[in-house]
């Protein structure tokens, strides 16, 4: 791809968007375009269309979304559904209307049914019931995927949907009410260490299996998809490896240097029992993740201590 093309990264201040910006900039892309939510409300259709008309992006990467963990999804189901639908519909339709031919949509592994066979293949989409705690977000993302699929089928546009596994890394959300499990654990163990290694209470039983990928690996996958022609709409992006949540807790405890007790609150929901992606489709095209989990968490903890 021409490195002078004007590439709009929607959500460029978020964890995924900022990692993509860093990756593309490091790869020599010189014409990157971003707007904060204060500068451009992606829920406002008129404002989005005006932006596309004035700026004329040639490539669009949609990394903007309302995201959160189990608590946030449970507490604000309407916002997780409607706000994400508004963002996606406006950006996807503007990209179509203004002639964008290369578009990358970021989804999530939570789009797949709660009890999908493991590892989860792309074709398992819509084959069963969703996990209830995040179904609102999942439904919005599924609608975005289907919109891209329809544009690809009807107008032969190169619209690609990437479904990353659980992400972590620099720029993550460490708010204990709205964050995902890995950053929440990092903060809890870090703060408990500062309180004379006080006990750390974690949600659920610790038994679910989860896959985690450093956000820089996602950025690498986005760059790969920008620079290659892929013939299908949807591709999983992950490491192909998972571990139990209680194993993750022990790993993070050791990395942070906490030596107190770990307590599990089984009255809180576990979520989906297991969520491991089948990553063979994109691997067969020539891309795979490269950052080991322990090393990635160490990097993220260093960033957290320095930045948060």
Secondary structure in CASP SS format (residue, H / E / C, confidence):
PFRMAT SS
TARGET T0000
AUTHOR 0000-0000-0000
METHOD secondary structure of the structure
MODEL  1
X C 1.00
X C 1.00
X C 1.00
X C 1.00
X C 1.00
X C 1.00
X E 1.00
X E 1.00
X E 1.00
X E 1.00
X C 1.00
X C 1.00
X C 1.00
X C 1.00
X H 1.00
X H 1.00
X H 1.00
X H 1.00
X H 1.00
X H 1.00
X H 1.00
X H 1.00
X H 1.00
X H 1.00
X H 1.00
X H 1.00
X C 1.00
X C 1.00
X C 1.00
X C 1.00
X C 1.00
X E 1.00
X E 1.00
X C 1.00
X C 1.00
X C 1.00
X C 1.00
X C 1.00
X C 1.00
X C 1.00
X C 1.00
X C 1.00
X C 1.00
X C 1.00
X H 1.00
X H 1.00
X H 1.00
X H 1.00
X H 1.00
X H 1.00
X H 1.00
X H 1.00
X H 1.00
X H 1.00
X H 1.00
X C 1.00
X C 1.00
X C 1.00
X E 1.00
X E 1.00
X E 1.00
X E 1.00
X C 1.00
X C 1.00
X C 1.00
X C 1.00
X C 1.00
X C 1.00
X C 1.00
X H 1.00
X H 1.00
X H 1.00
X H 1.00
X H 1.00
X H 1.00
X C 1.00
X H 1.00
X H 1.00
X H 1.00
X H 1.00
X H 1.00
X H 1.00
X H 1.00
X H 1.00
X H 1.00
X H 1.00
X H 1.00
X H 1.00
X H 1.00
X H 1.00
X H 1.00
X H 1.00
X H 1.00
X H 1.00
X H 1.00
X H 1.00
X H 1.00
X C 1.00
X C 1.00
X C 1.00
X C 1.00
X E 1.00
X E 1.00
X E 1.00
X E 1.00
X E 1.00
X C 1.00
X C 1.00
X H 1.00
X H 1.00
X H 1.00
X C 1.00
X C 1.00
X C 1.00
X C 1.00
X C 1.00
X C 1.00
X C 1.00
X C 1.00
X E 1.00
X C 1.00
X H 1.00
X H 1.00
X H 1.00
X C 1.00
X C 1.00
X C 1.00
X C 1.00
X C 1.00
X C 1.00
X C 1.00
X H 1.00
X H 1.00
X H 1.00
X H 1.00
X H 1.00
X H 1.00
X H 1.00
X H 1.00
X H 1.00
X H 1.00
X H 1.00
X H 1.00
X H 1.00
X H 1.00
X H 1.00
X H 1.00
X H 1.00
X H 1.00
X H 1.00
X H 1.00
X H 1.00
X H 1.00
X H 1.00
X H 1.00
X C 1.00
X C 1.00
X E 1.00
X E 1.00
X E 1.00
X E 1.00
X E 1.00
X E 1.00
X E 1.00
X C 1.00
X E 1.00
X E 1.00
X E 1.00
X C 1.00
X C 1.00
X C 1.00
X C 1.00
X C 1.00
X C 1.00
X C 1.00
X C 1.00
X C 1.00
X C 1.00
X C 1.00
X C 1.00
X H 1.00
X H 1.00
X H 1.00
X H 1.00
X H 1.00
X H 1.00
X H 1.00
X H 1.00
X H 1.00
X H 1.00
X H 1.00
X H 1.00
X H 1.00
X C 1.00
X C 1.00
X C 1.00
X C 1.00
X C 1.00
X C 1.00
X E 1.00
X E 1.00
X E 1.00
X E 1.00
X C 1.00
X C 1.00
X C 1.00
X C 1.00
X C 1.00
X E 1.00
X E 1.00
X C 1.00
X E 1.00
X E 1.00
X E 1.00
X H 1.00
X H 1.00
X H 1.00
X H 1.00
X H 1.00
X H 1.00
X H 1.00
X H 1.00
X H 1.00
X H 1.00
X H 1.00
X H 1.00
X C 1.00
X C 1.00
X C 1.00
X C 1.00
X C 1.00
X C 1.00
X C 1.00
X E 1.00
X E 1.00
X E 1.00
X E 1.00
X C 1.00
X C 1.00
X C 1.00
X C 1.00
X C 1.00
X E 1.00
X E 1.00
X H 1.00
X H 1.00
X H 1.00
X H 1.00
X H 1.00
X H 1.00
X H 1.00
X H 1.00
X H 1.00
X H 1.00
X H 1.00
X H 1.00
X C 1.00
X C 1.00
X C 1.00
X C 1.00
X C 1.00
X E 1.00
X E 1.00
X E 1.00
X E 1.00
X C 1.00
X C 1.00
X C 1.00
X C 1.00
X C 1.00
X C 1.00
X C 1.00
X C 1.00
X E 1.00
X E 1.00
X C 1.00
X E 1.00
X C 1.00
X C 1.00
X H 1.00
X H 1.00
X H 1.00
X H 1.00
X H 1.00
X H 1.00
X C 1.00
X C 1.00
X C 1.00
X C 1.00
X C 1.00
X C 1.00
X C 1.00
X H 1.00
X H 1.00
X H 1.00
X H 1.00
X H 1.00
X H 1.00
X H 1.00
X H 1.00
X H 1.00
X H 1.00
X H 1.00
X H 1.00
X H 1.00
X H 1.00
X H 1.00
X C 1.00
END
